[in-house]
Amino acid sequence: MDWNGSQRHGSAMGGYPSYPSPQESLRLRRRPTNVADQSSPQFNWNPDRKEDEKRQDLKELPLPMALKKSIWQVQQMKIPAVSRWQSWKMQKSKTLKRFRESSGGALAYVALWRRVLQKIGGHFGGGVQSYFLFLRFLVVLNFLSFLLIASFVLVPSIVFQSHNSGNNNTVNISAGKEECTTYDPNPQGLVHFYTYFIDLLTGTGFMEYSYLFYGYYNNTEVITNDFSYNIPLAYLLTAGFYFIFCLICIVIRMGSAVRIAVKTGGKAVGGYSTLVFTGWDYGLQGDRAVRLKKNSIRYQLQVDLEEERIKLKAASLTLAQIVGLYSLRAFLNLIVLALIGGSFYGIFLATEFSQGYQGTDFVSLVVEYLPSIVITAANFLVPFLCDQIALLERHSPSTTVILALLRAVFLRMISLGVLLFTLWSQITCRTAERGTCQPCGYNHTLYPCWETRVGQEMYKLAMFDFITVIAVMILVEFPRRMVVDHCSCKLVKFVGRQEFVVPQNVLGLVYGQTVVWVGALFCPLLPVINTVKFVIIFYCKRITLFYNCRPADRTFRSTSSNFFFLLVLLFGWMLACLTLIYSVAVIHPSMSCGPFLSLTTMWRVVPNSFYSLSDTTREFLLFIGSQAFSVPLFMLSCVVLAYVAALASVYGQSVSLLRAQLKLEGRDKKFLVKQIEELSSVTKRREQNF
């Protein structure tokens, strides 16, 4: 019976293709008579064939060491006739391969927090380690972003302002709009000592008119015979390139995470066989490294066994139990939506009250931070309640983590969106009298420099988030650990040390990074502040992880969660990108501060600078933006995308065939073992009879 015949037989029986029987699968695997016997490892000795130009790697051949040594000696004696060009090519490829291996090893050795991350993965598993890897990625991203902003905005502004080499553009203010230019951020008179502390937390006072915020930068344009530099254009384009750079970094990291997830099929790396039989690293040295590797493998097996147990339990449910389970999940989701909606309304009320309050005492500091307090309280209470609700939904550990991430990111991102919507409504007079915005195009009485005010709000959110992390660690986590270690009460022992909840910690990082992206246009130095903040948070979280936390009872797989961490981060980037586009293209810039005070919108600096370019440069840029260039580029992109999709489909089919072949091989081995057992039993019975 051939393979097609077996498929027709399966289709005739039930309409689905079926696997052949063990005897048929053995016959299908028989080699033709005209093919050489491949039961033992083969090696091609013919030096004239082209396949031998790339010699087989002896390290990968399943041969004894003595035979490998003999083959190597024969290879040394047989020198193929190659040209000088081919010899140079082979030598260069070997040199390049060695350079890549050595550079990769050197980069891995000097990687940031390499040993600490290995220790975390060994003690707490790959799920907790993925959080710290994500935190390291954000630290590097913010530091590189700060270098980009400092190179094109901060350093030129300092240089041109210190040497007084810039020619300030004249600001044309029409009659009746003189009140729009009123802006005095410097405090007058005697200042109390605690005011500096309040200014440090809120970004007001001595910090408001500095390089930290938008209002300090001017519309300087340097024009000489050999050099010209436009600060407003550099300010806007740097912000755009900053967002593009962050997107490229996220997409590249997401690609690596997707490749790992696809390669592993969402399971442990290489499956059980690879993990059990070939997962050990024989190059480990020292008891500490061995112990960490053992713990890492144990956590991976624990995750797989936990998910398999939940799948078996779900498969054994009856129809009535399945209907009841999904009804319960729908009801619990309605409760979650109600909690999130209440949080949004509270943030809206807190923002309106905070923006309308005027004062200089300590109470004003609390009112200034009122939106941040409400957002932080909502981000703490609602995800905690959602986690307790998720326990009733009976999902797998990985699905529970992903679901918690999606709910928490919806809460955090939309809460930040509600804050921004409230600010934009007050800046554009949507919630006030329209006559307030008529002279200047924005609410100049409440926001004389609204860009700096938005930057201060994002600065306060970042600072309050950092203060919250430190306060929780000092006031909650350490006292809880001390009580658990020194109190013998049964309730305390039942509660025990806290677990390191990965979804909430990851959402804290995503929220902090989204705040930085939203405020980067209005607070250019916010990325470097966030870099220092994340570095301190890394060490604080490491301390509290080893001293205050215990390993989680229910672990999850890091290969699938890493992709969702980056996907959630991409949602935050999209929210910040929408904020940037709306601020640049719609709202009128402040007429009293900033590099765009003489323009109707921030985007106007781009066409104004475009028409000042040379004719050749303008024609080239117009050609790039024309249909003659964009249409062929789009068609070429479609062709490349179709080719990549077809290639991925072919690879997917190959992987499916290999998996089916592995299943057949397993069935063959079971059949042979069964035959051996039967023959052994028959032989024993015959011996007993005789």
ZAMARGU-4260 file (C-alpha; in steps of 0.2 Angstrom, whole numbers, plus 5000, padded with zeros to 4 digits):
<rodrens>
0) 5000/5000/5000 | 5007/5017/4995 | 5005/5033/5005 | 4992/5040/4993 | 4982/5024/4995
5) 4983/5025/5014 | 4976/5043/5013 | 4962/5038/5001 | 4958/5024/5014 | 4958/5037/5028
10) 4946/5049/5018 | 4934/5035/5014 | 4933/5029/5032 | 4930/5046/5041 | 4933/5060/5029
15) 4950/5064/5037 | 4968/5058/5033 | 4974/5045/5045 | 4991/5039/5049 | 4996/5022/5042
20) 4997/5007/5053 | 5014/5002/5061 | 5017/4989/5048 | 5013/5001/5033 | 5024/5014/5041
25) 5039/5002/5041 | 5037/4997/5023 | 5036/5016/5018 | 5053/5018/5026 | 5062/5005/5017
30) 5075/5011/5006 | 5076/5007/4987 | 5088/4994/4982 | 5098/5006/4971 | 5102/5017/4986
35) 5118/5013/4996 | 5116/5007/5013 | 5115/5021/5025 | 5114/5012/5042 | 5131/5018/5046
40) 5138/5036/5045 | 5143/5039/5027 | 5158/5051/5022 | 5161/5056/5004 | 5180/5053/5000
45) 5179/5060/4982 | 5189/5076/4982 | 5184/5081/4964 | 5165/5084/4967 | 5159/5101/4971
50) 5151/5096/4987 | 5168/5093/4995 | 5172/5112/4993 | 5163/5114/5009 | 5170/5100/5019
55) 5159/5091/5032 | 5162/5097/5050 | 5170/5082/5059 | 5163/5088/5075 | 5145/5086/5070
60) 5148/5068/5063 | 5142/5054/5074 | 5159/5045/5073 | 5172/5038/5085 | 5187/5049/5089
65) 5199/5037/5081 | 5189/5037/5064 | 5188/5056/5065 | 5206/5057/5067 | 5209/5046/5052
70) 5197/5056/5041 | 5206/5072/5046 | 5223/5065/5041 | 5216/5059/5024 | 5209/5077/5022
75) 5226/5084/5025 | 5234/5073/5012 | 5220/5076/4999 | 5223/5094/4994 | 5210/5099/4981
80) 5215/5110/4966 | 5208/5127/4969 | 5212/5144/4962 | 5219/5159/4971 | 5203/5168/4972
85) 5194/5153/4979 | 5208/5150/4992 | 5207/5169/4997 | 5188/5168/4998 | 5188/5152/5009
90) 5202/5160/5020 | 5192/5176/5022 | 5176/5167/5026 | 5185/5157/5040 | 5192/5173/5047
95) 5175/5182/5046 | 5167/5167/5055 | 5180/5167/5069 | 5179/5186/5071 | 5160/5184/5073
100) 5162/5171/5086 | 5175/5180/5096 | 5165/5197/5095 | 5149/5188/5100 | 5158/5180/5115
105) 5165/5197/5120 | 5149/5206/5118 | 5141/5193/5129 | 5154/5194/5142 | 5153/5213/5143
110) 5134/5213/5143 | 5125/5224/5156 | 5121/5214/5172 | 5125/5197/5164 | 5130/5188/5180
115) 5115/5195/5190 | 5103/5190/5176 | 5110/5172/5176 | 5108/5171/5195 | 5090/5178/5194
120) 5085/5165/5181 | 5093/5151/5191 | 5084/5155/5207 | 5067/5161/5201 | 5065/5155/5183
125) 5064/5162/5166 | 5048/5171/5169 | 5056/5183/5183 | 5072/5184/5172 | 5062/5190/5157
130) 5056/5205/5168 | 5074/5210/5171 | 5079/5207/5153 | 5065/5219/5148 | 5071/5232/5161
135) 5089/5231/5154 | 5082/5234/5136 | 5073/5249/5142 | 5089/5256/5151 | 5099/5254/5135
140) 5085/5262/5124 | 5083/5277/5135 | 5102/5280/5136 | 5104/5279/5117 | 5088/5290/5115
145) 5096/5303/5126 | 5112/5303/5116 | 5102/5306/5100 | 5093/5321/5109 | 5109/5328/5116
150) 5118/5327/5100 | 5106/5337/5089 | 5096/5348/5102 | 5104/5350/5119 | 5123/5353/5114
155) 5119/5365/5099 | 5107/5375/5110 | 5121/5376/5124 | 5134/5381/5111 | 5125/5394/5101
160) 5118/5402/5117 | 5135/5402/5126 | 5144/5410/5111 | 5130/5421/5106 | 5132/5416/5088
165) 5114/5414/5084 | 5103/5426/5075 | 5086/5426/5084 | 5071/5427/5072 | 5060/5441/5074
170) 5043/5437/5081 | 5029/5445/5072 | 5014/5448/5084 | 4999/5456/5077 | 4989/5469/5086
175) 4978/5463/5100 | 4989/5448/5104 | 5002/5456/5115 | 4995/5448/5130 | 4999/5431/5122
180) 5018/5434/5125 | 5017/5436/5143 | 5026/5423/5152 | 5037/5425/5168 | 5043/5408/5175
185) 5056/5415/5187 | 5050/5417/5205 | 5050/5434/5212 | 5055/5440/5230 | 5060/5429/5245
190) 5059/5410/5242 | 5057/5398/5257 | 5069/5384/5258 | 5056/5370/5256 | 5050/5378/5240
195) 5066/5371/5232 | 5060/5354/5237 | 5043/5357/5230 | 5051/5363/5214 | 5062/5348/5212
200) 5046/5336/5214 | 5035/5347/5202 | 5047/5354/5190 | 5042/5372/5194 | 5052/5387/5200
205) 5071/5386/5196 | 5068/5370/5186 | 5054/5377/5175 | 5065/5389/5165 | 5080/5377/5161
210) 5085/5365/5148 | 5074/5352/5156 | 5058/5359/5148 | 5052/5366/5131 | 5050/5384/5136
215) 5069/5387/5138 | 5073/5383/5120 | 5073/5397/5108 | 5070/5399/5089 | 5089/5402/5085
220) 5094/5399/5067 | 5113/5400/5064 | 5117/5405/5046 | 5135/5407/5040 | 5144/5405/5023
225) 5149/5387/5026 | 5137/5381/5040 | 5118/5383/5045 | 5109/5376/5059 | 5090/5378/5063
230) 5086/5374/5081 | 5067/5373/5078 | 5069/5361/5064 | 5082/5351/5073 | 5070/5350/5089
235) 5055/5344/5079 | 5065/5331/5068 | 5075/5324/5083 | 5058/5321/5091 | 5052/5312/5076
240) 5068/5302/5074 | 5067/5298/5092 | 5051/5289/5090 | 5056/5280/5074 | 5072/5274/5083
245) 5062/5267/5097 | 5050/5259/5085 | 5064/5250/5076 | 5072/5244/5092 | 5055/5237/5098
250) 5052/5228/5081 | 5069/5221/5080 | 5067/5214/5098 | 5050/5208/5094 | 5057/5199/5079
255) 5069/5189/5089 | 5056/5185/5102 | 5044/5179/5088 | 5058/5168/5081 | 5061/5160/5097
260) 5042/5157/5100 | 5040/5150/5082 | 5055/5139/5084 | 5049/5132/5100 | 5031/5130/5095
265) 5026/5139/5111 | 5034/5125/5121 | 5050/5122/5130 | 5065/5125/5119 | 5067/5110/5109
270) 5054/5100/5118 | 5056/5088/5132 | 5069/5077/5123 | 5081/5092/5120 | 5078/5099/5138
275) 5081/5082/5146 | 5094/5074/5136 | 5104/5089/5128 | 5099/5104/5138 | 5114/5102/5150
280) 5129/5113/5148 | 5144/5103/5151 | 5155/5118/5151 | 5149/5124/5168 | 5162/5127/5181
285) 5159/5128/5200 | 5144/5123/5211 | 5135/5139/5209 | 5134/5138/5190 | 5128/5120/5191
290) 5115/5124/5204 | 5108/5138/5194 | 5107/5128/5178 | 5098/5114/5188 | 5085/5126/5194
295) 5083/5134/5177 | 5079/5117/5170 | 5068/5112/5184 | 5057/5128/5182 | 5055/5125/5163
300) 5049/5107/5167 | 5038/5114/5180 | 5029/5126/5168 | 5026/5112/5155 | 5019/5100/5168
305) 5008/5113/5175 | 5001/5118/5158 | 4999/5100/5153 | 4989/5096/5169 | 4977/5111/5166
310) 4975/5105/5148 | 4970/5088/5153 | 4958/5095/5166 | 4950/5106/5153 | 4948/5091/5141
315) 4939/5081/5154 | 4925/5094/5157 | 4907/5090/5152 | 4897/5102/5141 | 4887/5109/5156
320) 4904/5112/5165 | 4911/5121/5149 | 4895/5132/5147 | 4896/5137/5166 | 4914/5141/5165
325) 4912/5152/5150 | 4897/5161/5158 | 4907/5164/5174 | 4922/5171/5163 | 4909/5183/5154
330) 4902/5189/5171 | 4920/5192/5178 | 4925/5202/5163 | 4910/5213/5165 | 4915/5216/5183
335) 4933/5221/5176 | 4926/5233/5164 | 4916/5241/5177 | 4931/5244/5188 | 4941/5251/5174
340) 4927/5263/5169 | 4926/5269/5187 | 4945/5272/5187 | 4944/5283/5171 | 4930/5294/5179
345) 4940/5297/5194 | 4956/5302/5184 | 4945/5314/5174 | 4938/5323/5190 | 4955/5323/5198
350) 4964/5331/5183 | 4950/5345/5182 | 4952/5349/5200 | 4971/5349/5200 | 4972/5361/5185
355) 4960/5373/5192 | 4968/5374/5209 | 4979/5389/5213 | 4991/5390/5228 | 5009/5390/5235
360) 5008/5380/5251 | 5011/5362/5255 | 4993/5358/5251 | 4996/5364/5233 | 5010/5350/5231
365) 4997/5337/5235 | 4984/5345/5223 | 4998/5346/5210 | 5001/5327/5212 | 4982/5323/5213
370) 4981/5315/5196 | 4997/5305/5198 | 4990/5299/5215 | 4973/5294/5208 | 4982/5285/5193
375) 4994/5276/5204 | 4980/5271/5216 | 4970/5264/5201 | 4984/5255/5194 | 4988/5247/5210
380) 4970/5242/5216 | 4962/5238/5200 | 4975/5226/5193 | 4976/5218/5211 | 4957/5215/5210
385) 4959/5209/5192 | 4972/5196/5197 | 4961/5189/5211 | 4947/5188/5198 | 4958/5179/5186
390) 4961/5165/5198 | 4942/5161/5197 | 4943/5160/5178 | 4955/5144/5178 | 4967/5148/5164
395) 4984/5141/5162 | 4999/5151/5170 | 5005/5158/5153 | 4987/5163/5148 | 4984/5171/5165
400) 4999/5182/5163 | 4995/5187/5146 | 4977/5191/5151 | 4983/5201/5166 | 4995/5211/5155
405) 4981/5215/5142 | 4969/5221/5156 | 4982/5231/5165 | 4989/5239/5149 | 4971/5244/5145
410) 4969/5252/5162 | 4986/5261/5162 | 4986/5267/5144 | 4969/5273/5144 | 4971/5281/5161
415) 4985/5291/5154 | 4975/5295/5138 | 4961/5302/5150 | 4974/5313/5158 | 4980/5319/5141
420) 4962/5322/5135 | 4958/5332/5150 | 4974/5343/5147 | 4970/5346/5129 | 4952/5350/5133
425) 4958/5364/5145 | 4972/5370/5133 | 4960/5371/5118 | 4946/5378/5129 | 4934/5364/5125
430) 4928/5363/5143 | 4929/5382/5146 | 4923/5398/5137 | 4928/5398/5119 | 4932/5417/5120
435) 4947/5413/5131 | 4956/5405/5116 | 4951/5417/5103 | 4966/5429/5104 | 4980/5416/5105
440) 4972/5400/5099 | 4975/5392/5116 | 4970/5396/5134 | 4984/5408/5137 | 4977/5414/5154
445) 4979/5397/5162 | 4993/5390/5151 | 5005/5404/5145 | 5017/5391/5140 | 5006/5375/5138
450) 5020/5364/5132 | 5030/5367/5148 | 5015/5363/5158 | 5012/5347/5149 | 5030/5342/5151
455) 5029/5346/5170 | 5014/5334/5171 | 5024/5320/5163 | 5039/5324/5174 | 5027/5323/5190
460) 5020/5306/5184 | 5038/5300/5181 | 5044/5306/5198 | 5029/5300/5208 | 5030/5283/5200
465) 5048/5282/5206 | 5044/5288/5223 | 5030/5275/5224 | 5042/5260/5220 | 5055/5266/5233
470) 5041/5269/5246 | 5033/5252/5243 | 5050/5243/5245 | 5054/5252/5261 | 5037/5253/5269
475) 5029/5237/5264 | 5041/5224/5257 | 5054/5225/5270 | 5042/5226/5285 | 5033/5211/5278
480) 5048/5201/5277 | 5053/5205/5295 | 5036/5200/5301 | 5036/5184/5292 | 5054/5179/5298
485) 5051/5184/5316 | 5033/5180/5320 | 5027/5163/5323 | 5008/5167/5321 | 4999/5154/5310
490) 4991/5168/5299 | 5008/5176/5296 | 5015/5159/5291 | 5001/5156/5280 | 5003/5173/5271
495) 5022/5170/5270 | 5034/5181/5260 | 5027/5189/5244 | 5029/5183/5227 | 5037/5193/5213
500) 5022/5197/5202 | 5029/5199/5185 | 5014/5206/5175 | 5012/5221/5188 | 5030/5225/5187
505) 5031/5224/5168 | 5016/5236/5167 | 5025/5248/5179 | 5040/5248/5167 | 5028/5250/5151
510) 5019/5264/5160 | 5035/5273/5165 | 5041/5272/5147 | 5025/5278/5139 | 5026/5293/5151
515) 5043/5297/5144 | 5038/5295/5126 | 5023/5307/5129 | 5033/5320/5137 | 5049/5319/5126
520) 5043/5333/5115 | 5040/5344/5130 | 5053/5338/5142 | 5068/5334/5131 | 5079/5328/5146
525) 5066/5315/5152 | 5074/5300/5143 | 5090/5303/5154 | 5080/5305/5170 | 5071/5289/5165
530) 5088/5280/5162 | 5094/5284/5180 | 5077/5280/5187 | 5077/5262/5179 | 5095/5259/5184
535) 5090/5263/5202 | 5074/5252/5200 | 5084/5238/5194 | 5095/5237/5209 | 5080/5240/5221
540) 5070/5226/5212 | 5085/5214/5213 | 5087/5218/5232 | 5069/5215/5236 | 5068/5199/5225
545) 5082/5190/5234 | 5078/5197/5251 | 5060/5199/5252 | 5052/5187/5239 | 5050/5169/5237
550) 5049/5158/5221 | 5032/5159/5213 | 5021/5143/5216 | 5014/5145/5198 | 5028/5149/5185
555) 5025/5153/5167 | 5034/5152/5151 | 5046/5166/5147 | 5046/5163/5128 | 5028/5168/5125
560) 5028/5182/5138 | 5043/5191/5131 | 5033/5194/5115 | 5018/5201/5124 | 5029/5212/5135
565) 5035/5220/5119 | 5018/5221/5112 | 5012/5230/5127 | 5026/5242/5125 | 5021/5245/5107
570) 5004/5250/5113 | 5012/5263/5124 | 5022/5269/5109 | 5007/5271/5098 | 4998/5281/5112
575) 5013/5293/5113 | 5014/5294/5094 | 4996/5300/5093 | 5000/5313/5106 | 5015/5319/5096
580) 5005/5320/5080 | 4991/5330/5088 | 5002/5342/5097 | 5013/5345/5082 | 4999/5347/5068
585) 4984/5354/5077 | 4987/5364/5093 | 4994/5382/5091 | 5011/5384/5099 | 5014/5395/5113
590) 5018/5413/5108 | 5028/5417/5123 | 5041/5402/5124 | 5049/5389/5114 | 5057/5387/5097
595) 5040/5388/5088 | 5033/5404/5095 | 5031/5413/5078 | 5022/5399/5069 | 5004/5394/5068
600) 5008/5375/5071 | 5025/5366/5075 | 5024/5357/5058 | 5025/5374/5049 | 5044/5374/5052
605) 5046/5359/5040 | 5039/5367/5024 | 5047/5384/5028 | 5064/5375/5029 | 5060/5365/5014
610) 5058/5380/5003 | 5074/5387/5009 | 5084/5372/5002 | 5094/5372/4986 | 5085/5367/4970
615) 5093/5351/4968 | 5089/5345/4986 | 5071/5351/4983 | 5069/5341/4967 | 5076/5326/4975
620) 5064/5326/4990 | 5049/5330/4979 | 5054/5315/4968 | 5054/5304/4984 | 5037/5310/4989
625) 5030/5309/4971 | 5020/5294/4964 | 5034/5290/4952 | 5044/5284/4967 | 5031/5279/4979
630) 5021/5267/4968 | 5035/5257/4962 | 5042/5256/4980 | 5025/5250/4985 | 5024/5237/4972
635) 5042/5231/4976 | 5037/5230/4994 | 5022/5219/4990 | 5032/5207/4980 | 5045/5206/4993
640) 5031/5203/5006 | 5023/5190/4995 | 5040/5181/4993 | 5043/5181/5012 | 5025/5175/5015
645) 5028/5161/5003 | 5044/5156/5010 | 5037/5156/5028 | 5023/5145/5021 | 5035/5132/5014
650) 5045/5132/5030 | 5029/5129/5039 | 5025/5115/5028 | 5042/5107/5030 | 5041/5109/5049
655) 5024/5100/5049 | 5030/5086/5038 | 5045/5084/5050 | 5034/5083/5065 | 5023/5070/5056
660) 5038/5060/5052 | 5044/5061/5070 | 5027/5055/5076 | 5028/5040/5064 | 5046/5036/5070
665) 5039/5036/5088 | 5025/5024/5083 | 5038/5013/5074 | 5049/5012/5089 | 5034/5008/5100
670) 5029/4994/5088 | 5047/4987/5087 | 5048/4987/5106 | 5031/4978/5107 | 5037/4965/5094
675) 5053/4962/5104 | 5043/4960/5120 | 5031/4947/5112 | 5046/4938/5105 | 5055/4938/5122
680) 5039/4931/5130 | 5037/4917/5117 | 5055/4912/5119 | 5054/4911/5138 | 5038/4901/5136
685) 5047/4889/5124 | 5062/4887/5136 | 5050/4884/5151 | 5041/4870/5141 | 5057/4862/5136
</rodrens>
